[in-house]
């Protein structure tokens, strides 16, 4: 019996940069060209999509909600038979008046009022993400001091978890009453880490425990033997263990090559991606075995030429097919985002309008949406063509070096040259680098 094709899911991004009062949807003009973008997605036969609800613009003044733009977009999706997985907080997309960000003592109450108001206004919504990537978002804001409120270390991480996660858990139980037929798609990063030498073994074990910590807390299933839990308790985080568990219907796994690190020397240095990464399908299986929740690949992309993106689409979709064949309840695949993003070269620390070459459609110098070998491969996959029948384009630099460790997973492919003369970016050339440490952050 032929395996059922994995459903492709679209996605649009609008992460807010509080320090610049601008979001990615405004930088890419999705906020004013959303009809065009949705039509491009719909034209490929994709009817399910992750879509942002921009709290930072809806509640620009405390307690005053302006739903007009949201009404227009969500009404359009509903009328066209499109199925949004609404994204209620994507990274730092909270109102600017929450000056302390995730550390602001008003956050929990404000967040719960907002999500309740949303549910009562849009009772037809069938799927929702209450808070995108709780682990990685609070880690970057509370441990790495890259996003506001720029806290650092386990103490800062614990502070933000304590201020945010109880409210998200409360919201998940609230939505079971307000939207009983809708599903909570809990989305976070899908990670795996390695020790590059003996000195890094203990740090790597801690990092592999840490990646599960927030999700385990949310489900009330924290492991007593977790090395990271030891650090949390040392940082005064005992109260986190009293958070009332939340509810999850679908586990969304966000995966990028930088989700696999190889650490060296007590964790003081590392290589990303790891030199010998495990296949994505095996990694998905690991999360399935641990949580036994229906899964989806809720985000993936690669920063590179369009043909590089098409090859990563082939790889990641093939790995999803393998995971499904191994018994994982895998119900969707989302390349994120559908159009190029912006300013992720600095992890949104700066707001310079730098276009990220990651989309299904790329943006030219006028921000017009352009087709490419990637959009052609995506359309084939959306139509149900299996990964084995998608083209494998020879990788170009810097992606070829960036993905060197993945080549053994692709050795069975028949490679072809990239389309000659293909233009796929308005930048000087795709750059695989992402600044994982911001040297001039506060």
N, C-alpha and C positions, 0 to 999 in steps of 0.2 A: 504493500500500500504506500502511495506517495505521501510524504510528509506534508502537512499543511503549511503554506508559506507563513513566515513571521510578519505580522502587520507592521508596516512602517508608520511612524508617528512624527508629525511635524513639530517645530518648536520655534518660538520667537522670544528674544531676550530684551529686558528693559532694566537691568540692574542700575540702581540709583547711586550716584556719587555724592553723598551729603556735603562734602567739603567744596564741591563745585556747583551744586544745585542743578545737576544735569543727569539724565539717564541715557543708557545705551540706545534705547528706542528713539530718543531725540537726536542723538549723534548720527544714527544711520537713517533717520527720517522715517522709520517705521511708524512713528506716531501720527504722521500725516499721509503716509503711503500704504497704510495697512490693508486697504482694499485691494491694491495691486498685489501685495505680498500674499494675501490669503488666496487670491484668484490663481496665482502661480502654483501654490500648493494644491489647491483644489483641482487645478488642471492636470495634475499628475495622479489624480485619483486618491489622494490622501485626505481622509475625513476626520482623523483623530489628531489632536495637536496639544502640546503644552503651550499655555497662553498666560501671559502675565496680567495680574490685576494690580494696578499701580497705586498702592496705598499712599505713597509719598505725594502723589498728585491729587488723589481723592480726598484726603484729609489734610490739606495744607494748613488749616487752622484747627486747633483741638476741638473735637466734637462736632465739626461742621463737615459733612460729606457732600462732595460734588460727584455724582454718579453719571453725569451726562455722557462723557466720552466712553465710559465703561458700558453704559446702556447701549450706545450705538454699536460698539464692536461686538459685544456678546449677543446683542439682538440679531446682528447680521449673521454671526456663526450659527445661532439657533435656527434662524429662518432658512439657512442654506443646508441644514442637516449635518453641520459639522459638530464634532464632539470634543469640546475643550476639556483638558485637564487643567483647571485654573490654578495658577501659581500665585499664592496670596502674599508671600514675602520671599523675594529672590535676593539672597545675600543681604546687602545693606540697604534694601529698599523699604525703609521706614520713613515717616515724616521727619522733616528737618528740625521741627520744634522739639523732638526728642533729642535734645542736645547731647545727652550722655550715650546715645545709641543703645546698644544692647545692655549697657550698664545703668541706663536711666531707670530710676525707681518707678517711673510711670509706665514703663514698657508693657508689663504684663496686662494691666488693666486696659490700656489703650488698644493693645493687640486684640484682646478678647472682645471688646466692644466692636472693633472693626470687623472681625471675622463673623460675629453674630449678625451684624447689620448686612454683611454680604449675603449670608445664607438666607436671611429673610427676604432679601430683595430678589434673589435668583434661585428659587426653590427647584428649578428644573435641572440645575447643574448635576451631572452624573459622576464626575470625578474631580478630585481636588488635591493639591499639595499645600499643606498648611504652612510649611516653612521649608524652603529649599536648602538642602545640605546643612543640617544643623551642626554636624561634626566639623566639616571643613570651614564653614562660615565662622563659627565661634572660635575655632582654632586660629584662623588668620586674624581675627579681631582681638582675641583674648590671650593667645599664647605667642604669636609671632609679631604682634604690634604692626601689622601691615594695613589693617582696616580699623576705622574708629570702633571703640574708644582707645585703641593702641595700647592695650594691656600686654604684659609679657610674662611667660612662664606658666607653670601649672596653677599657681594661685590665681592669675588673671583668667585662665581658662575656666577654672572652677567657679569663679565669681559670675562669669557670663552664663554658664550652664545653669547655675542656681537662679538667675534672674529671668531666663528665657524658657527653659525646657518645661517647667511646671505649667506655664501658660499654654504651650503647644499641646501638652498632654491633656489639659482641661478642654482645649478646643476640639481635640479629637473625640472626646466623649460627648461634648456638646453637639457636634455634627452628627453623631449617631442618632440623636433625638430630632434635630432640625432637618437633616437630610438622610433619612433612614435608608433610602434606596441608592444613595451615592456611595462612592468608594474613596477611601483615603489612600493616595499614592504617596507613600513616604519615600523621599528621594535623598540619597547621600552618596558619597564617593565610595568606589569599590577598589580597595587597596590591597597590596601585598608587598612585603619588604624582606630583604635578604641581608645577611652579614657577609661583607667582603673579606673579613679577616677575623681571627679569634677574639680580638679586642672588642669587636662590634657586636658579638653575639648577644650579650645581655641587653644592650640598647635596642637591637633589632627585635628581640622578644617583647620588650616593652612597647615598641612601635606597633607591632602586630596585635597586641592586646588593645592598645589605644584606639586603633581604627574602629573597633567594635563598641567602644565604651559608651558613647552617647546613645546609640541604638539599643544596646542592652539596657541602659537606664530607662529609656522610653518604654521598653517592654517589660520592665521589672525582672530582668533575667541576668543581672550583673554576676560575673563569675568571680568567686571568692579567691581563686588562684591567679587573678590578673595582676601582672607586674605593674601595669599602669594604675590600677586601683590602689596599690601601696603608695604611689606618689600622691594620689588624690587625697587619701586619708591623712598623709603627712602635711598636706596643704590645708587641712581643716575642712575637707569636703564630705564629712560623715553625713551631713544632712541630705546630700544628693540621693542617698540610698532610700530616703523616705518619700521620694517623688512618686505620686500615684501613677501607675502604668497607664499608657495611652493605648489607642487602637490603631492598627494598620491592616489594610486590606491587600495592598500590593506593595512590594518592595522594589523601588526604583534604584538601579545601580548606575551611577555616573562613572564612566571609565575613560581615561586618557592615558597615553604612554607614561606620563609623569606620575601615575598612580602606583608605579612600582619603583621603589628606591632600593639601592644597594649601599649600605652604610659601611663606614670604615672608622677605625680608631675611636672606640667609645662613642660613636655617633656624632663626632665633631665634623665629619665630612661625609659626602655621599655622591653617588653617581645616579643620575636620572636621565632616561629610564635605566633600569637595571640591565647589566650586560647579558644576563641570561634569564629574561622574564618567563614566567609560566604562561601558557596560552590563556587568552581571555576566557575561553570556554571552561577551563579548569577553575579559574577564579570565580566565575559565576556559580559553578557547582559547589564551591566552598561556602558561599553565602546561602545557597539553597539548603545544603546539608545542615547548616547552623540554625536557620530560622524557619525553614519549611513554609515560607510564604510565597505565593505567586510572584514572579519577578518580571521586570522588563529592563532592557538596557535603556535607561532614561536620558542619557547624554553620552555622546562621543563625538570627536572630530580630530583632525590633525591640521596643524598650521603648515600649509605648503601649497604647491601648485595644484591646479584643479585635478590633474591626472594623479597626483599623490593622494589627494582626498578620495578619488575614485578607488584607488587601490586599498586605502584604509577602510573604505566602505565594504569592499569585497572581504577583507580580512575579518572585520568585526562582525559582519552579518554571518559569515561562514562559521565563526566561533559561536555565535548565538544558535545557529542551526545544530551544531555539534552538542551544545549544552541541552537543547531541547530533545535531541535524539537520545541523550543519556538519562532523560527522565525529569529534567528541570521543567517546572510549569512556567514557561517563558512566553509572555503574551504580547510583546511588542519591542520595537527597535526604534529609537529616536536619534537621528543625527541632529545635533544641536550646535548652533542655530541654523535655521533654514537659509537666511541671508547672512552675509559677513557681519561679524560683530565689530567692536571698536574698543581700543585702549586696554585690551587685556595684555598687551606687551609689558605693561607695568603693573599688572594685577589691579587695574583701576585706581592705582595711587595717583596717577596723573590723568588729566582730561585734555588730550591734545588732538582728538579726532583721528587717531591712527587706526586705519582700517586693518582688522585682523583677517587674513586669508584663510577662513575656516568654513565658509558657507556652502550650501548646495548651489546657490546663485551668488556670484561675486558682484561687488559694487565698484563701478568705475569712478572716474574723477568727479562726475556729476551726481554720484550716488544712484545712477541708474542700475537696475538689476540685469545681470548678464548671464546667459547660459554658457555651458562648458561641457567638457567630458564628464565632470562630476555630476552635473544635473541630468545628463543623459543616463548615466549609470543609476542614479537615484530613481529616475522614472521607471527604468526596467525593474528595479527591486520592488518599487511600489506596485507594479503590475503583477508581482508574484514570481518573477524570474529568480531562481535560486542563485546563491553566491557563486556556485561552480560555473555558471554561465555568464557571469559578469567579467568584463575585461580586467586584466592585470597589467597595469602600465609600469614600466621600469621606473623605480623611484629616482628622483632628482635630489641634488643637494640643496639644502642641508638635511632634508628628510631621510635620504638614503643612509647617512651616518647616524642620525637620530634613532632610526628603527633597525639598526644593524642586528640587535639581539633578537628581533622578531623574525629574521629571515628563515631560520629553521622551521617555523610554523607555516611558511609559504613555499617551501621547496618543491611542492608538487604542482605549482602553478606553471602555466605557459605564459611567459612574459612577452609583452610587445612594447615597441617604442612609444613614448608619449606622443600625442597628436602634434604634428609639426607646426610650429609657429603659433601655438595656442597662447592667447593672452588671457590671463585669469586673475589679474590683480592690478590695482592702480598704484601699488607701491613699487619700489625698486626691485623687489624680489622677496618671495616668502622667507620668513625667518622663523626657525623652529624654537628660538629662545623665548622663554617667559621668565621674567624676573621673579624668582622665588624668594629673594631677599631684597628688600628695598632699602638701600643704604642711607637715604636721606629721610626715611620715615621718622616720626617723632619718637 
